[in-house]
Amino acid sequence: MTAVTIAPEFRRLGLASHLMSFLEQTSTTPYQAHFVDLFVRDKNAEAITFYQLLGYIVFRVVVNYYNGNENAYDMRRSLPRDVEGKSVQTTCPNITPDQLEWN
């Protein structure tokens, strides 16, 4: 999934929460992923608060992620397979987009 966007007239109906729940369930069964992560503009306070309410934490900052001039938060939530929560423990410094690993 690349992006989740809810049109303004359909916000506050629980659609985004249902989509995120479906993504997490699908990642857990049958794929047994350790975590879900997402990227959000660091200035998007409403989205950050929403994801935090769903249990996501700011894992690290990706400098100049959006259009080469806006930072992103890499937010993560561990899934049941990550019993010890290792996938959300970080001592990572800020990184740049070219340092992201997609595996």
Secondary structure as UniProt FT lines:
FT   HELIX           8..10
FT   TURN            11..12
FT   HELIX           15..28
FT   TURN            29..31
FT   STRAND          35..41
FT   TURN            42..43
FT   HELIX           45..53
FT   TURN            54..55
FT   STRAND          57..66
FT   TURN            67..69
FT   STRAND          70..78
FT   TURN            80..81
FT   TURN            83..84
FT   HELIX           86..88
FT   HELIX           97..99
//
